[in-house]
Amino acid sequence: MMRTELLRFNGAVERDPAIAAWMKRHAGDLGSVARHWFTAMRECGDEAREVLHDGCPTVCLGDAAFGYVAVFSSHVNVGFFQGAALPDPARLLQGSGKFMRHVKLTPGKPTNESALRALIDAAWLDIKARVEHG
C-alpha cells in the first residue's frame, strides 16, 4: 500500500440532501448507471458517509474520500481516490494520475459488473487500512 495523505472532507454525512438533488437532476440512462454504482459504494459499510465534491457525489469512510461517480454527456465515471494502488486484474481502471483512477461506463455497452464490484470492495478495504493504520 502506498503511503499518502488522504483527501478528507469536513461535512461528510450519512445522507447528503445535495446528492439526492444531484441524482434527481441526472435522470435517464446515465443517471441510472451513476445511481447504481454510487449505491454500491455507499453500501460498503456502516462508516460510509457522503458529500458532493466538485459537483460529484462522493463516498467517504468517515471523512476520508473513497470513491465518486461523475456523469458526462455519453458516459459515467466510477472513480477511486486511491485507485492507482488497487489490484485490477480485469484492467478496468483508466487514468494516469499519481493516485486517482476511474472506470468509464457507457449505457448500452457491457459492464464487467463482478470486476467493478471487486474494485469497489478492494477500494473500501484499502481506504479502511489507510485510515486505521495511517
KAUR-V478080 format. One record per residue. BURIAL is I if it has 9 or more other ideal C-beta (glycine too) atoms within 8 Angstrom, else O. D_LAST is the distance of its C-alpha to the last C-alpha in Angstrom with 2 decimals. Layout:
BEGIN
burial={BURIAL/BURIAL}
d_last={D_LAST/D_LAST}
END
This chain:
BEGIN
burial={O/O/O/O/O/I/O/O/I/O/O/I/O/O/O/I/O/O/I/I/O/I/I/O/O/I/O/O/O/I/I/I/I/I/I/O/I/I/O/I/I/I/O/I/O/O/O/I/I/I/I/I/I/O/O/I/I/I/I/I/I/O/O/I/I/I/I/I/I/I/O/O/O/O/I/I/I/I/I/I/I/I/I/I/O/I/O/I/O/O/O/I/I/O/I/O/O/O/I/I/I/I/I/O/I/O/O/O/O/O/O/O/O/O/I/I/I/I/I/I/I/I/I/I/O/I/I/I/I/I/I/O/O/O}
d_last={10.87/10.75/7.86/8.66/8.77/9.22/12.75/13.10/16.53/18.10/20.91/19.63/21.97/23.10/26.09/26.67/30.45/29.96/28.76/31.80/33.97/32.37/33.11/36.69/37.19/36.15/38.83/40.35/38.95/36.00/34.96/35.39/33.08/30.41/30.82/30.67/27.35/25.75/26.86/25.36/21.89/22.39/23.40/20.27/19.29/20.11/16.95/18.20/19.21/21.10/22.18/24.69/23.07/25.43/28.00/26.01/24.92/21.14/19.17/15.77/13.55/14.11/13.78/11.55/14.22/14.88/18.56/21.88/25.60/28.04/31.82/34.01/37.79/37.95/34.52/31.20/27.78/25.03/21.93/18.27/15.84/13.93/17.28/17.67/15.27/17.23/20.04/23.27/26.27/28.56/27.75/27.45/24.81/26.27/25.15/24.36/21.65/18.65/16.34/18.58/21.18/23.77/26.51/29.90/32.16/35.83/38.02/40.71/38.82/37.43/33.72/32.04/30.71/29.34/27.37/25.99/25.08/23.32/21.29/20.43/19.41/17.31/15.59/14.94/13.54/11.34/9.93/9.69/7.67/5.19/5.50/5.92/3.79/0.00}
END
